[in-house]
Amino acid sequence: MYYVGLDVHMRKTSVCILDDNGKRVKQFEVRGPRREVIPRLMELDGPFAVCFEASCGYGYLHGLLWKIAKRVVVAHPGQLRLIFRSKRKNDRLDAEKLAKLLFLGEVPTVYVPSANVRAWRALIEYRSRLIAKRTRTKNTLRALLRGLGIEVPAKLGLWTKLGRTWLASLQFDNELHTLQRDMLLDELLMFNDQIRRLERQLHVYSQHNPAIILLRSIPGVGPRTSEAIAAYIDDPDRFHSSKSIGGYLGLVPSQDQSGSVNRLGHITREGPATVRRLLTEAAWQAVRRSPRVRAYFERIAKGAPDRRKIALVATAHYLARVMLAMLKRGEFWQEELTMAA
């Protein structure tokens, strides 16, 4: 059995190979795209396990390696930095360290979803970027109006069809402002069309997903939040407890403890930021719509205005734990039963 460590880059890959005794038997570098390492590994005269660090496009390489390797392990880059802190670092050393961790069975791993789930996640992330671009376009239009001293009529929805018609009808003294207004309106229409097309595809892909049907039974949780949670959790059984979902989504506080001193800071913000944002928005809606969630929020807030943000994050963390438990048990949200209990 060989143990192979790969330090993968776009145009070259460093390879380190250990034998059954953990002794280095071969080390070399493969020039070219990542897939070029496959024929070199196929030259090994026995079964092998391989380890590489998660980076952009790691799922593609994982799929290629599974066809030829006995075991493929993808290492968590953040936790690797905590394990190996060295003043001497290069690609050859990194590959050797990965091979040694694999030999010892101490690799901090990441979960690798299927190709369909990776594509699903990518589309969710792309929608989030489109929303951000549309928001910037709207803010630029508002800034243009403020800079020219133009007030928007109070009862006019600026982004409705009527509001866009009003924007298009404005007459400016400077033709440069007119050009900017016209191009911004074109951008806004383009982003609206792209988002509608993307959301239609997301709806078709996920409308019969049982996990999304379960999650949408929670008051305030809509299709976008439920599909993001379902896509990133994927397999609920990979979380050993409901509490572990908070660390995965970056909703737990950072901690610095030494002896009797225990300092808790801001949340870690690790994991998918898109899911964290959608979950926080859903928490606001759930506070308004669910007595159970509102009671939890108020218990954390303690009636203090400066604790409302803390309470909102805690409520989002609470919702994440509840969602994971629902997916594990296959149960719908039960408001009255839980309140009575």
N, C-alpha and C positions, 0 to 999 in steps of 0.2 A: 504494500500500500504506500503510495506516495502522497505527500502533502505539499500542495502548490499554493504559493502566495503571489498575487498579481497586484502590482501598482499600475493602475490603468489611467492613461491619458488619451487625448484625441488622436495623436499621431505616433505614440509609442507606448509600449507596455513592458515594464520590468517584471521578470519572472524569477522566482526562487523555488527550488524543489528540494524537499527533505525526504529522507527514507524512513523506514519503520522505527529507527532509533533516534530520529530527530536530527540526524546529521545531514548537512548540506551536501547534495550530490551534484547539483547543477545550478547555474545562475546565468541568465542571459537577457538580452533586450530584443524585443521585436519591434521593428519599425513599420509604420503604416497604420491603417485603421484597426480598431479593437478586434475585429473579426479575424485578423491575420494571426492572432495567437492560437486559434483553434487547431490548424494543421500541425503546429509545433507541439501542442500538447498531445495530439493523437499519436505522436511518435514514441510516447512512453511505453515501456514493455510490461506494464501492469496497471491495475486499477488505481485511481487517484481521487483525492478530494481536493477541492479548490476553494480559495477564499479571496475575495476582493472587497474593496471599500465602496459603499453606496455613493453614487454621484449621478449626474445627469445622464439618463439613458441606461441606468444599471439594469433595468428590466430586460432590455434587448440582449445584453450580454449574458444575463442569467439564463434566458431561454436557450441561447446557443450552447452554453456550457453544460446544461442539463442533458443534452443529447449525447455527450461523450464522457461525462464524469460520474463517478459513483455518488458523490455528494457535493453540493454547491452551497456555500455559506456566504452571505452578504453581511459585511461588518458595518456597525453603526459608526459614522465618522466622528460624531461628537464624543462618544464614549471612548473611542480609540485615542483621542487627544488626551483624555484624562489618564489612560493607561501608560502611554508612551510620551513622556515629556523629556526631550533630549535636545542638547545644543548642537548635535550633529545629526542632520537629517538630509537624506537624499532618496531617490527612487529605489535604488538597490537595497538600502537598509529598510525602507518601508515594506518592500516585498518580502524580505526575510522575516521581519517582525510579524507580518500577517501569517506567513507559513508556520512560524513557531506557535503563535496563538492557536492556529488550527490544530497543530499537533497536540497541544496541551488541552484542547477542548475548552478554551477560555475566550472564544470570540464573542464580543457583544453584538448580537445579531439584530437585523431589521427584518420586518415582515415583507415578503415579496408577493404582491397580489397577482392575479392572472392578467393576461394581456387585455381582456375585455374590461376589467375593472380599472386598469391603468388608463385605458382610453376614456373611460367614464370620468375618472378623476380629472384628467387633462381637460375635458370639455367643461367640467364644473369650474376649474381654475380659469379657463379662457373666458367664460361668462363673467367671472368676477373682474377680470381685467377690462372687458368691454364696458361693464358698469362704471368702473373707475374713469375710463376715457370719456364716457358720456357725461359723467359728473363734472370733469374738468371743462368740457365744452360748455356746459350750462353755466358754470362759474365764470368762464370767460365772457359769455354773453351778458351776464349780470354786471360784471365789472365794466364792460363797454357802456352799458346804459348808465351806470353810476358816474362814470367818468364824464359823460355828456350831460349829466344833470337831468336825465329822463326818468320819471317815476312810473312804475308799473301800476296800472289801475288796480285798486284793492280787490275787487271781485273777479279779476281776470286770472285764470290759471295760465301761467306763462308757457307751460310746456304742453298744454292742450292744443287741439287743432285751431281753436279760436285764438289762443295766445300766440301761436306761431304765425298766424295770418296777420295779427296786429304787429308783430315784430317785423315781418316782411314789408309792411306798409309804411314803416317809419321813414321819414325823409331827413337825411343828414346834410349838413352844409359841406362837409368834406367827403369827397368820393372814396377816400381811403377807408373811412369808417363804414361806408356802404359796402365796399368789397369785403371787409372783415366780417360784417354782419351776415352777408350772403354766404360766405364760405363756412361760417360757424353753423348756420342753419342747415346747410348741406351735410355737414358732419353729423349734426344731431339726427337728421333723418336717416343717414346711413347707419349710425349706431342703433337707432330704434329698430330698423329692419333686420340688422344682424342679430340683435338680442332676441327679437321675436322668432326668427328662424331657428336659433340655437335652442330656445326654450321649448319650441315645438318638438324638436328632436329629443331633448331630454325627457319630455313627457311621454313620447312614444316608447322610449327605451325603458322607462321606469314605472309606467302606469300599472303593470301587473306584478311588480316586485312586492312580495309579502312583507318585507322589512319596512318599506315606505308606507304601506297601508297601516301597519302597527303604529309607526311613529306619528303619522298624521292624526291619530286619535287624541294626541295631546293638545289641549287648547293652546292656540297661538303658534303652533308648529305647522308651517306650510310646506308646499312641495319642494322648494329649493333647499330649505334646511334639512328636511327629512332625507332627500336624496344625497346631500353632502355627508350626513352622518352615516347613512347606509353604505356609501361608497368607501369611506375611510375606515370604518369599523370592519366592513367586509365579513370577516369571520368572528362573531362574538366570543367564541370559545378560546381565542388566542389571548384574551385578557383573563388573568387568573382570578380577578375580583372586580367588583364594580368601582372600587376606589382607584384602580390603576388607569382608568380612562382619563382621569383628570391630569395625570402626568403626561399622557400621550398627547393630549390637546393643549398642554401648556397652561392649564387653569389652576395649578397649584402654586403657592407662594414659594419664592426662593428662600433658602434657609442657610444660616450660618451659625452653627452651634459649637460651642467649646466649653466643656465643663457645665457650670450652672447657667451660663449665658446662652440664650437662644434667640437669635435675631431672625425675624421673618420679614421679607421684603416684598417687592412687587411680584406678580405672577411670572413664571419662567418664560412664557410666550414661545415655548417649543412646539413643534408639530405644525399642522396645517393652519395657517392664519385665516384662510377663507372659512373653514369650519368654525373656528373660534368666533369670528365676526358674525356669521349667520346664527350661531347658537346664542350669542349675546342679544341680537335683535329678537330672536324667538323668546328669550327670557322676559324681555319687556312686554311682549304681547301676552305671554302666559301669566304674568303678574296681574294684568288687567282682566283676564278672562277666567282664571282658575282660582277659586278660594284657597285651594291647597297650596298652590305656588305663592299666592299673595301672602299667606300666613308665614311661609318660610322666609320670604323677602323681608317682611316686617319684623320678624324675630331677629334677623341679622342687622337690619337698619336701626332698630331700637329708637325709632322716632327722630334720629339725628340727621339733619340734611347732609352733613359731611360724610355720612356713612352709606349714602345711597349707591355710590359707585361700587363700594366694597360689597354691598348687599347684592348688587346686580351681577357681579362676577361670581359671587358665591352661589347665586341662583342658577346661573348658566352651568356651573360645575355640578350643582344638584340635578339639573335636567339631564346632563350628560350621563350621570350615574343611573338615573331612572331609565333613560333610553337604552343603555346597555343591558340593564336587568330585564326590560321588556323584550329585547331581542333574544336574550338567552332563554327566557321562559316562554316566548311566543304569546305574551299576554297583551291585551289592549289596556289603555289608560282607564283607571276606575276611580273616578273622582269621589263619588258618594261613599263607596266602600272604604276607601282609604281615610276619608274624613271621619267616618263613623268609628273606625278602628283607633 
